[in-house]
Amino acid sequence: MSISEGPAGTESHAPESGGPRIGYIQVSVFLISAALLILQVSFTRLLGYKLFYHFVFLAISLSLLGLGAAGTYAAIRPMPKDLSRSCLRWLALLTLSIPITFLVMANPLPIVSHTAGRLKLFGTDAFQYLALCSPFMIWLNFCGGVVLARFFAAHSARMGKLYASDLLGASLGCLLCLALMMYGSPPFAFCMAALLTAAAAFPFYASMARGSPGRGSGLTLCAAGLLLAALVFLGPEWLRNFQNFRNAGRNLDVVRYEWNHMIRTDRDAGTYILDGDASTPIAVWKDQYAGVMNADPAYLLAPKEPEVAIIGFGGGSQVLQARMARAKRIYAIDINPTLARWVTHEDAEVNQRLFLSPEIEVVVDEGRHAVRSSGRTFDVLVMHAIDTYAATASGAYALSENFLYTKQALQDYYQALSPEGKISISRWIFNPPRENLRLFVTGLEALKELGVAEPEKHFAIIVPVPDYNRMGEQRVWGLLMISRNPLGPEQVKALQEHVARNNWTLLYAPGVESGTPFDRYARSADRAAFRAAYPFVITPVTDASPYLFLYYNPLHASSYRATNDRLVWEIYQSSSVLLFAAVAVSAVLSLLLIVLPLFFQKDARAAGLSIEQCVYFAGLGVGFMALEIPLVQALTLYLGHPTFGFSVALVALLLATGAGSFCVDRFAPSRAAIGLLVAALLAVLAFGLFPFVEHTIHWPAPARFAAGIVLAMACGFPMGFPLAMGVKELGREHARNIPWAWAVNGAASVIGSTVVMLVMVFSGSREALIFGAVCYLLSAWAGKAWRSAGVPVWKRPLPWALAGGAALLCAGLLATLSVKGGGAEPSYEDEFASAQIAREQGRFVDAERAFKAAVKSADEDGRGEAAVLAALDGLTGLYFQNGKFQDAEPYAQRAHDLRVARLGPEHLETVRSIEDMAIVRFSQGRTLESVEMLKTALAVREKAQGPGHPAAKSTRQWLEKAERQQR
């Protein structure tokens, strides 16, 4: 195919002898786009198994980066004289590169340093793996993008149909990928993309005469790529296994594994491992367990023979507890179809038919949707640690949203309870609390919106450690309980007795003054100020911003504190910081790979885009992402399943956008008018999308699917016009600038996707949609002020208006982060946390300073005796740990005096402070005083706990030691 330009920059298209017709080119565009979408979605799923979820979001940026770089390449390289040969070469390289990329991802031979048995890559391994995979993914999208960019430049007069083919292909690719992952596996889907790229190359191979240069080599490369892809699935198992758990050549003993479109499930001898991270032990039923009291206090307070709902049954531990409580009916829910089949069939004998009791109904569904649509009420609703910290197929578009823990979700659960019903939720608890505290705050807001009087009387918080104040960096599963009716004195007393029997700590219950952040928040007169001053993000989690796990603020020092807890720094801290840094990284990579090479343009015929044209195409790139990402998130909630939300949103949106592009060849409004229309549409969605979802979510599934499709298509149709119209106009003015526009749009999409995600996480979907509306308004302005090419953007100073707008945008993002929590001066909680971390790391001076500052803050702020005691105990323990007993004495004495006044002389907490004072006296040689104090403490402990209790034994040992010293 030869391309020639007229004097005004217009094109004439003279097909070569035997060259493919435009219809075949449209088919190739369709197949290439389908293949690239399959690669992107399956890459997300594969990366979600290897890495934690916050890395997976980069998948979409890598794809867009490759496409944008392809536009830059097409802009700076002359259009080839033999377009068929060029397209065949690029598509053949793409076909061969797909199985090679998979083999590199599946077998990263240099990355084997992590501990055997840990499936998820973390730390240095994670960054090495991402650095290994990223160039390959950029390359795959670059190869396909070069072909697409050249098609668009060569046939700009038919841009509407070509862009429609591009979007329709991406739409089909999304559906096809999900089908391949559901009925095959993500590795199978990834490698099958090679078949589509080979098919896309065939029209160009067929159009070339025999003996033409490059014809035979193109066919050979395509054939080699298909054979290599086939070898992956016909060859040895290790080629496609995708195992992570390699360490010096040793592998974990996996009995079986299975992929599906959401989760990979591995099984070793006694554990199921979900997506390489979340392990759930295989519970085994024995008849003698029936009626045995279990540890979950929800069953203690619930009616006898309760009806139980379990969200995320895993290996069956919660099912086992429900059967121990003689549950009348157990509604066991899990989203993983593989797990449901294994526990009821393949592993039924392993778990001793735990799931095959008549009262158990196993349901494969998203938990919240299953509870809401069941129409039942439950006496106990259990959620224990439901997360895998991995991305589903939609993860690249919406990070790792979890609608199980939002304010609206808690309202759904609360309304599904019987009058005496209880909700039991287990989440990680730290000191100071974060995840459980944020869930507590969310629950209070949920019940308040339901009109519940005094919501704080419906909650209890339990931590399974004997002394929460001395927990240090330890992390345990804390239990948050929500009661349908207020917890009365008798129920609170039963909880206290249960906690004492198990040697646990009751952090919060109605009428119990604990001095913990839970207690202080419930009693606070200004809860908004409390949230703003707290060192972690504890704002309520909503359906519009369902990111419970992202409670670190990247603008606060807590995000960068050193810690020995791998989960904290690898998931919680790095997810927040990495997302914030991704904006800067995306901008730098876009400048290096997309924008900077354009400055080396040597083709005199390419005048370059004007500033208005750059703003127009950049605004479209960012604005489209600002609709796409929140829409995927909203429909995931609305349709009750990540796969449904992802597929309906993306497929319907791309279909409608393609239909809009197709119409550009027949009629087109002005660029400014269509930009204003889309901006208005996004503004309506910002305030109406989630209210619509919440008010119609009870509709039957067919109605919800129909509404979701109509909604996505109504958004997509007008969005199909602007880009096709802009490219078509460029084709009339100067066709050589079309790759420029493609590159600018790609760079803006890369940066925009990370900015949109940042806005969604720290503000919400409404703000993201408003941000998209502003982008389309800018495009509308640029479309109206469109200036023909001739004065390239790099030869003109950047207008102060654009610089000011960018500065305001950055300032707005920073302000959004700062008001979300952790922006104030160091508080009591902040100092207390610093002290505990410093103590764990052996930094005595820092820990001493921070504990003293915490005591001072608690005194000055009037936080109550419990807060003062926690800091005093921490300081006393620090001095004990370092043998500075004389320094500990005044603080131990003050703690003792406070407990005597507050709790009485025979309370166990007072006894503990007596023991501390006795140890101080003993260390100073004051054995007589020490013996008398220890005798007093031992008498109280033996009376309250019995002589055989571990605490009583420890006190007796200290007493015997002191008596020997006295003699």
Buried (B, 14 or more C-beta within 10 A) or exposed (E): BBBEBEEEBBBEBEBBEEBBEBEBBBBBBBBBBBBBBBBBBBBBBBBBBBBBBBBBBBBBBBBBBBBBBBBBBBBBBEBBEBBBBBBBBBBBBBBBBBBBBBBBBBBBEEBBEBEEEBBBBBEEBBBBBBEBBBBBBBBBBBBBBBBBBBBBBBBBBBBBBBBBBBBBBBBBBBBBBBEBBBEBBBBBBBBBBBBBBBBBBBBBBEBBEEEBEBBEEBBEBBBBBBEBBBBBBEEEEEBBBBBBBBBEEEEBEBEEBBBBBBBBBBBBEEEBBBBBBBBBEBBBBEEEBEEEEBBBBBBBBBBEEBBBBBBBBBBBBBBBBBBBBBBBBBBBBBBBBBBBBBBBEBBBEBBBEBBBEEBBEBBBBBBBBBBBBBEEBBBBBBBBBBBBBBBBBBBBBBBBBBBBBBBBBBBBBBEBBBEBBBBBBBBBBBBBBBBBBBBBBBBBBBBBBEEBEEBBBBBBBBBBBBBBBBBBBBBBEBBBBBBBBBBEEEBBEBBBEBBBEEBBBBBBBBEBBBBBBBBBBBEEEEBEEBBBBBBBBBBBBBBBBBBBBBBBBBBBEBBEBEBEBEBBBBBBBBBBBBBBEBBEBBBEBBEEBBBEBBEEBEEEEBBBBBBBBBBBBBBBBBBBBBBBBBBBBBBBBBBBBBBBBBBBBBBBBBBBBBBBBBBBBEEBBEBBBBBBBBBBBBBEBBEEBBEBBBEEBEEEEEEBBEBBBEBBBBBBBBBBBBBBBBBBBBBBBBBBBBBBBBBBBBBBBBBBBBBBBBBBBBBBBBBBBBBBBBBBBBBBBBBBBBEBBEEBBEEEEEEEEEEEBEEEBEEBBBEBBBBBBBBBEBBBBBBBBBBBBBBBBEBBEBBBBBBBBBBBBBEEEEBBBBBBBBBBBBBBBBBBEBEBBEBBBEBBBBBBEBBBEBBEEEBBBBBBBBBBBBBBBBBEEBBEBBBBBBBBBBBBBBEBBEEEBEBBEEBBEBBEBBBEEEE
